[in-house]
Amino acid sequence: MSDLVVETSRRTIEQGSKSFATASRLFPHDVRDDAWMLYAWCRHCDDEIDGQVLGHGAVGIDRDLATAKLAELRRQTLSAMAGEPQTDPVFQAFQRVVTRHAIPEHEPMDLLHGFQMDVEDRRYETLEDTLEYAWHVAGVVGVMMARVMGVADAPTLRRAQDLGLAFQLTNIARDVIEDAKGGRVYLPGQWLDEAGVPRDQVAAPEHRRAVAATAQRLVLAAEPYYASARWGLPQLGGRSAWAIATARGVYRAIGRQVARIGAEAWDGRPSVNRRGKLALVARGFLIAVWVRTIDSWRTAPLRPELWTRV
């Protein structure tokens, strides 16, 4: 019999994140359903604050309204975590996941704090500032997703955090013009100063090449986090390792596409086509086999001195 909560979550991820939806189908069924349900809650919270539908058509909303919505999201989230009955399928889904995997309260609250940073129009001067934002809106999601996959040890959770950070740096590079048109700039301000781009003119056509060079710099900054995340794969189950290796490949390919195309990257929306995704699914399978066989005999290298919250 169809589970309405799971089915609603599946439709959410398929419409809201085509990049992660492909990889999520590779999970074992129980992990897949919980990943979909966690994603549905994350997507809902983001949409509420940005005035968008499933990640598309952001129009922005009044700051006072956004503040009120954020307060309501916090109330509903805490209610779900406290085990109180929920009527909204999004929070029913969220409640199932946090209960089943004992997700600590501070992690969903950290995600909501990232949306508060948007509501407050936070400015980001340094790469470390941008990474702090990336932790709140993506790094902590990586940690929660790892818990869904049965991960509990800090070193592997840290690798999951690194993948979330890498994903978000890629997202920022991909969406930099769209974000700037909406009044949000996540590129480090110091980098924009060095490139000669006024911080309120990131979307201006005359600065496109300089912005492209800065976005390329951010894509390069994501690489050590992608590399670190690879060493979390051996600790996952076989199909989970396959799914995460595939997602890692898809997002990394998007970032490299932004870097390769340069100033013309934002004439459309950089993405990986169906053929490219199928190739990355196959490559993800080979990586998953490798890390669970060859790498199981090797000692993982120490994690580099990267930004971390875990």
C-alpha positions as CSV (number, residue, x, y, z in Angstrom):
1,M,0.0,0.0,0.0
2,S,1.3,3.4,-0.9
3,D,2.6,5.6,1.9
4,L,1.3,9.2,1.3
5,V,4.0,10.8,3.4
6,V,6.8,9.0,1.5
7,E,5.1,9.6,-1.9
8,T,4.8,13.3,-1.2
9,S,8.4,13.4,-0.2
10,R,9.4,11.6,-3.4
11,R,7.6,14.1,-5.6
12,T,9.3,16.9,-3.7
13,I,12.8,15.7,-4.4
14,E,12.0,14.9,-8.0
15,Q,10.8,18.4,-8.7
16,G,13.1,20.3,-6.3
17,S,16.5,18.7,-6.9
18,K,17.0,16.7,-10.1
19,S,20.8,16.4,-9.3
20,F,20.2,14.6,-6.0
21,A,17.0,12.8,-7.1
22,T,19.0,10.6,-9.5
23,A,21.5,9.6,-6.8
24,S,18.8,9.0,-4.2
25,R,17.2,6.2,-6.2
26,L,20.4,4.2,-5.6
27,F,19.9,4.0,-1.8
28,P,18.4,0.9,-0.2
29,H,14.7,1.4,0.1
30,D,14.6,2.3,3.8
31,V,17.5,4.8,3.5
32,R,16.0,6.2,0.3
33,D,12.6,6.8,1.8
34,D,14.2,8.5,4.9
35,A,16.5,10.6,2.7
36,W,13.5,11.8,0.6
37,M,11.6,12.7,3.8
38,L,14.5,14.6,5.3
39,Y,15.0,16.4,2.0
40,A,11.3,17.3,1.9
41,W,11.5,19.1,5.2
42,C,14.7,21.0,4.1
43,R,13.1,22.0,0.8
44,H,9.9,23.2,2.6
45,C,11.8,25.4,5.0
46,D,13.9,26.9,2.2
47,D,10.8,27.6,0.1
48,E,9.0,29.3,3.0
49,I,11.8,31.8,3.5
50,D,12.6,32.5,-0.1
51,G,9.0,32.7,-1.3
52,Q,9.5,30.0,-3.9
53,V,8.0,26.7,-4.9
54,L,10.3,23.6,-4.8
55,G,13.4,25.7,-5.2
56,H,12.1,27.6,-8.3
57,G,10.8,31.1,-8.9
58,A,12.1,32.8,-5.8
59,V,10.5,36.2,-5.5
60,G,11.6,37.1,-2.0
61,I,9.3,38.1,0.8
62,D,9.1,41.0,3.2
63,R,11.6,40.7,6.0
64,D,9.0,40.9,8.8
65,L,7.0,38.1,7.1
66,A,10.1,36.0,6.6
67,T,11.0,36.5,10.3
68,A,7.5,35.3,11.3
69,K,7.7,32.3,8.9
70,L,11.1,31.4,10.4
71,A,9.6,31.5,13.9
72,E,6.8,29.2,12.8
73,L,9.2,26.8,11.2
74,R,11.2,26.6,14.4
75,R,8.0,26.0,16.4
76,Q,6.8,23.3,14.1
77,T,10.2,21.7,14.0
78,L,10.6,21.6,17.7
79,S,7.0,20.2,18.0
80,A,7.8,17.4,15.6
81,M,11.0,16.6,17.5
82,A,9.1,16.5,20.8
83,G,6.9,13.8,19.4
84,E,3.7,15.9,19.2
85,P,1.1,14.9,16.6
86,Q,1.6,16.5,13.2
87,T,-0.9,17.2,10.4
88,D,1.4,18.6,7.8
89,P,2.9,15.7,5.7
90,V,6.3,17.6,5.6
91,F,6.5,17.6,9.4
92,Q,5.1,14.1,9.7
93,A,8.0,13.0,7.4
94,F,10.5,15.0,9.4
95,Q,9.3,13.5,12.6
96,R,9.6,10.0,11.4
97,V,13.3,10.6,10.3
98,V,14.5,12.4,13.4
99,T,12.8,9.8,15.7
100,R,14.1,6.8,13.8
101,H,17.7,8.1,13.6
102,A,17.9,10.1,16.9
103,I,19.0,13.2,15.1
104,P,20.0,15.7,17.8
105,E,17.9,18.9,18.1
106,H,20.8,21.3,17.4
107,E,21.3,20.0,13.8
108,P,17.8,20.9,12.4
109,M,18.1,24.2,14.4
110,D,21.5,24.9,12.7
111,L,19.8,24.6,9.3
112,L,17.1,27.0,10.3
113,H,19.8,29.4,11.5
114,G,21.2,29.4,8.0
115,F,17.8,30.7,6.8
116,Q,18.0,33.3,9.5
117,M,21.3,34.5,8.0
118,D,19.4,35.0,4.7
119,V,16.6,36.9,6.5
120,E,19.1,39.2,8.2
121,D,20.9,39.8,4.8
122,R,24.2,38.6,6.3
123,R,27.3,39.7,4.4
124,Y,30.3,37.4,3.8
125,E,33.7,39.0,3.9
126,T,36.0,36.0,3.8
127,L,35.9,32.4,2.5
128,E,35.5,31.3,6.1
129,D,32.4,33.5,6.4
130,T,31.0,31.8,3.3
131,L,31.9,28.4,4.7
132,E,30.0,29.2,7.9
133,Y,26.9,29.9,5.8
134,A,27.5,26.7,3.8
135,W,27.6,24.7,7.0
136,H,24.2,25.9,8.1
137,V,22.4,25.4,4.8
138,A,24.3,22.3,3.5
139,G,27.0,20.9,5.8
140,V,24.6,20.1,8.5
141,V,22.3,18.5,6.0
142,G,25.2,16.2,5.0
143,V,25.6,15.2,8.6
144,M,21.9,14.5,9.0
145,M,21.9,12.5,5.8
146,A,24.8,10.5,7.1
147,R,22.9,9.7,10.3
148,V,20.1,8.4,8.0
149,M,22.6,6.0,6.5
150,G,23.6,4.7,9.9
151,V,26.7,6.8,10.5
152,A,27.5,7.7,14.1
153,D,31.2,8.2,14.4
154,A,32.6,11.8,14.3
155,P,35.3,11.2,11.7
156,T,32.8,10.0,9.1
157,L,30.3,12.7,10.0
158,R,33.0,15.2,9.4
159,R,33.5,13.8,5.9
160,A,29.8,14.0,5.4
161,Q,30.0,17.7,6.5
162,D,32.7,18.2,3.9
163,L,30.6,16.9,1.1
164,G,27.7,19.2,2.1
165,L,30.2,22.2,2.2
166,A,31.4,21.2,-1.3
167,F,27.9,21.0,-2.6
168,Q,27.0,24.4,-1.3
169,L,30.2,26.1,-2.7
170,T,29.2,24.5,-6.1
171,N,25.6,25.8,-5.7
172,I,26.9,29.3,-4.9
173,A,29.1,29.3,-8.0
174,R,26.2,28.0,-10.2
175,D,23.6,30.4,-8.9
176,V,25.7,33.5,-8.3
177,I,24.0,35.7,-10.9
178,E,20.5,34.6,-10.0
179,D,21.2,35.1,-6.3
180,A,22.7,38.5,-6.9
181,K,19.6,39.6,-8.8
182,G,17.6,38.6,-5.7
183,G,19.9,40.8,-3.5
184,R,22.0,37.9,-2.0
185,V,25.8,37.6,-2.5
186,Y,27.6,34.7,-1.0
187,L,30.9,35.1,-2.8
188,P,33.5,36.4,-0.3
189,G,33.5,40.2,-0.4
190,Q,37.3,40.3,-0.2
191,W,37.5,38.3,-3.4
192,L,35.1,40.6,-5.2
193,D,37.1,43.6,-4.0
194,E,40.2,42.0,-5.4
195,A,38.4,41.4,-8.7
196,G,37.2,45.0,-8.9
197,V,33.5,44.1,-8.6
198,P,31.3,46.4,-6.5
199,R,29.4,44.2,-4.2
200,D,26.0,45.6,-5.3
201,Q,26.8,45.0,-9.0
202,V,27.6,41.3,-9.1
203,A,24.8,40.7,-11.6
204,A,25.8,43.6,-13.9
205,P,26.8,42.4,-17.4
206,E,30.0,44.6,-17.4
207,H,31.4,42.6,-14.5
208,R,30.5,39.1,-15.8
209,R,34.1,38.1,-16.6
210,A,35.4,39.2,-13.2
211,V,32.5,37.5,-11.5
212,A,33.3,34.3,-13.5
213,A,36.9,34.4,-12.4
214,T,35.7,34.7,-8.8
215,A,33.2,31.8,-9.2
216,Q,36.0,29.7,-10.6
217,R,38.0,30.5,-7.5
218,L,35.1,29.2,-5.4
219,V,34.9,26.0,-7.5
220,L,38.6,25.4,-6.8
221,A,38.1,26.1,-3.1
222,A,35.5,23.2,-3.1
223,E,37.9,20.7,-4.4
224,P,39.6,19.8,-1.0
225,Y,36.2,19.2,0.5
226,Y,35.2,16.9,-2.4
227,A,38.5,15.0,-1.9
228,S,38.0,14.7,1.8
229,A,34.4,13.5,1.5
230,R,35.6,10.5,-0.7
231,W,37.2,9.0,2.5
232,G,33.8,8.8,4.2
233,L,32.5,6.4,1.5
234,P,34.2,3.2,2.9
235,Q,32.1,3.6,6.0
236,L,28.8,3.4,4.2
237,G,26.8,0.4,3.1
238,G,27.4,-0.6,-0.5
239,R,24.3,1.0,-2.1
240,S,24.6,4.1,0.1
241,A,28.3,4.5,-1.0
242,W,27.1,4.1,-4.6
243,A,24.4,6.8,-4.2
244,I,26.7,9.3,-2.4
245,A,29.6,8.7,-4.9
246,T,27.1,9.4,-7.7
247,A,25.8,12.6,-6.1
248,R,29.4,13.7,-5.4
249,G,30.2,13.2,-9.1
250,V,27.1,15.1,-10.3
251,Y,27.7,18.2,-8.2
252,R,31.4,18.2,-8.9
253,A,30.7,18.0,-12.6
254,I,28.4,21.0,-12.3
255,G,31.1,23.0,-10.6
256,R,33.7,22.1,-13.2
257,Q,31.2,23.1,-15.9
258,V,30.8,26.5,-14.4
259,A,34.6,26.9,-14.2
260,R,35.1,25.7,-17.8
261,I,32.4,27.8,-19.5
262,G,33.4,31.0,-17.6
263,A,31.4,34.2,-18.3
264,E,28.8,32.4,-20.5
265,A,28.0,29.9,-17.7
266,W,24.9,31.8,-16.6
267,D,23.4,32.2,-20.1
268,G,21.5,29.1,-19.0
269,R,21.6,27.0,-15.8
270,P,24.6,24.7,-15.6
271,S,23.6,21.1,-15.2
272,V,24.4,17.5,-16.1
273,N,22.3,16.0,-18.9
274,R,20.7,12.6,-18.7
275,R,23.6,10.9,-20.6
276,G,26.1,12.5,-18.3
277,K,24.2,11.4,-15.2
278,L,24.1,7.8,-16.5
279,A,27.8,7.9,-16.9
280,L,28.2,9.3,-13.4
281,V,25.9,6.6,-12.0
282,A,28.2,4.0,-13.6
283,R,31.3,5.7,-12.3
284,G,29.8,6.0,-8.9
285,F,29.3,2.3,-8.9
286,L,32.9,1.6,-9.7
287,I,34.0,4.1,-7.0
288,A,31.7,2.4,-4.4
289,V,33.2,-1.0,-5.3
290,W,36.8,0.3,-5.1
291,V,36.4,2.0,-1.7
292,R,34.7,-1.1,-0.2
293,T,37.4,-3.4,-1.5
294,I,40.8,-1.9,-2.3
295,D,40.4,1.0,0.1
296,S,39.3,-1.3,2.9
297,W,42.9,-2.5,3.1
298,R,44.3,1.0,3.3
299,T,44.5,3.5,6.1
300,A,42.5,6.7,5.3
301,P,44.7,9.8,5.1
302,L,44.3,12.3,7.9
303,R,41.7,14.9,7.1
304,P,43.4,18.1,5.9
305,E,43.2,21.3,7.9
306,L,39.9,22.4,6.5
307,W,37.1,24.5,7.9
308,T,34.9,22.3,10.2
309,R,32.0,22.5,12.6
310,V,31.7,18.8,13.5
